[in-house]
Amino acid sequence: MPKRKVGTGETTSSLAKKKGFFWKTIWEHGENAELRAKRDDPNVLFEKDDIFIPERVPKKVSKGTEAEHVFRRKGEPSKIKMQMLQLGKPRADEDYIFDCDGKLTNGKTDADGRLEHFIPGDAKNGKLIFKGGKEVHHLKLGNLDPLDLISGVQQRLNNLGYNCGGEMGKMGEKTKEALEKFQADNELKVSGEPDEATKAKLQELAK
């Protein structure tokens, strides 16, 4: 099977979900070695990247005909991981609701302010709801733009709770304010610009 072009908003996880694979089956395939060398993260792909998706091969299992057999899917292999901070300190042991495309899950951050949830490979939108709905963080799930694009910086800031408003794809005052707050909280040079040190910290915290 020839390689295909990545479409708008597609990721390794969403393609795997659509084709009936675990994402690692596609990402770790030998035909995608060149893609892995270009992109560090399977969910940070450029539109029109070349990706190889293998043919599905039916799995055969021998079982007796006189008994009932149960087969279980291993579960969703994709996972969202976040750390919630306030003034640079972890928001520990806080109750929240995670909304993934309308499916609600109750949770509590750990001692380091971290949380994680399995999500469908084709999940698009999410919300983290704190304080009984008084604090809501909107999340873009499934794909992140590369950090060399301002939209990639904004997505990661939003996902960490630093609100960039509706300025996606352009550098405006809300994004500058979000960058300044993020930089101050993480003891970086406060410039309001996405410099290399800031992008490296975003990559570390919001990958």
Secondary structure, DSSP 8 states (H G I E B T S, - for coil): ---EE--TT--HHHHHHHHT--HHHHHTSGGGHHHHHH-SSTT---TT-EE-------------TTS----------EEEEEE-EETTEE-TT-EEEEEETTEEEEEE--TTSEEEEEE-TT--EEEEEEGGGTEEEEEE-S----TTSHHHHHHHHHHTT---TT-TTS--HHHHHHHHHHHHHTT----SS--HHHHHHHHHHH-
